[in-house]
Amino acid sequence: MNETILQFRKKLQNLGYCKTVTNSYPKRITKFLNHTRKENLEVQSKDILDYYNYLKTIISPRTRKPLSENYLHTILQSIKLYFDYLQRSGTIKISPYQLKTKTPKSQERKVFTREEIKKLYTKSSKLQAIILHLCYACGMRRNEAIELNTKDIDLENCLLYIRKGKGKKRRVIPFTKQVQKDIKRFLEEKHKTQDNQSLLNITYIKIYEEFKKLLNKTGLENKGFTLHCLRHTIATQLLEQGMELEKVRDFLGHEYLGTTQIYTRINQYNNVKM
């Protein structure tokens, strides 16, 4: 990874992008430049178009299908952001990114039903239960759950502290006595085998794998649920229970109220009491 890309990565970090973005975007830029075999100043609009057409021919080893429009969109966004950065920093005069593509339609926000949430908790292992508590009961994002340190958990007052959420937003998340009990037990057993600050102590891939195992155990693996659906679910439930939109926004750590307002359009269903 060359010095310019490293500086781009630092810029993303300073702007408050999550680790997923700060790690993946520079890697995508490196792949793009390696494909074009050109330096920053040599890249032209045609090179980006050619790369886009090349990406559309790739078959995903995981799905065995062409790369999704959403995934292609994120790759193009990383390239655009990189050349915008180079232009603003004065490295290049004009960004070569002139590609016009349609923004993929947002996928429907899927939510779990009352019975499905109960199934997940009933079938969960101790680790999986903590993942449910963090991503469902506390509405945390995946990276927030993975990066949560034990020092950011106030068991006595049932509070979690997110020091650096999306967009560098800080927030405090309350949790229930049941969550308190399970986290306390989890920490007691964890300290017998390892001594570190991370609560979960797992990777981004591992948390997905654990959630997928849980979906398989409950027979929900073919319904299109993702880990983020847990966050959709709690957001929808809080609104249905009458919580003010502004308070739900603060709970989720959204920057804009409009982002939270999307959940008011999800069909109502029975709430889950935790």
C-alpha angles and dihedrals in degrees: 000000000000126000095259092055091047089054089049089054091051089050091054090050092050090050089056101251115161122255092258090062097039090052101039103040096059090047090053091051090051091052091048094051091045089052093050092040088217137119123241095266092049098054115110134189091259091058091058092047091049090050091050091052089048092052090054089062094055119105115213111239089213101050097020087224133104115283111278122254089242092055092046088050092055091051091051091047091054090051092047092048091050095053091043086056091050091050094048091047091051095244090122130019099220129017112243090213104110098139115136115204133158116258108243115250113259112255117244111271103245119207132193121243124235092260094047092054089050090051091052093052094043094052098038127114118225092267092045091050090055090049089053091049093051100040098034112023093035097032094227126165118243095254091046091054093048094046095045111123125207090239088064092061118090102194095176094058096029095240135137121203119213103199097183117015128164110319090013089287116159122206144164119232122199120213137193131259090254091056089047091053094048095046091049092051091045091052093048092054093041093056090058092065106025140020115209140115100249115097099207098022092200136121129250089257094047094055090054091048092052092049091048090052089052092050089051092051091052097043093244097114095107099050096085097249121158131189090259090061087076089063090047089052098053091044091054093046094050091053092047090051089058103258112155116258092238092055092049089051090054092045091054095039095237117166095208129045090219090066091057092043090067088076092062088070095058114104114262121249138165115300124238117231114217 
